[in-house]
Amino acid sequence: MDQIALMILIIGGLDWGCVGLFGFDVIGWIFGGQLSLWSRIIYVLVAVAALWCIRFFFIEKKEAAREKIGEHSQNSTTTLGRG
């Protein structure tokens, strides 16, 4: 699911890049205009993918905290074993 969300987000980012640089909406052009049903579905999918990817900010922090706890436990065990 994460890879699909990232792929959709990249497509949306490239589309916005084209809009910003060239004033050309690729998704709108492909699917019949910005207000067509298919274009709007793609825009909503990009928004949902962006919301899904927000969780990556929190996952990294949790994993880093787990690693620190794991290192601390290993150091404590090593210290206790030497005593």
BELQUI-V418227 format. One record per run of one state. SS is the DSSP state (~ for helix, > for strand, _ for the rest). FROM is the first residue (numbers start at 1). TO is the last residue. Records with the same first field share a line. If there is no record, write none. Layout:
SS->FROM-TO ; FROM-TO
//
This chain:
_->1-1 ; 23-25 ; 32-36 ; 54-54 ; 83-83
~->2-22 ; 26-31 ; 37-53 ; 55-82
//
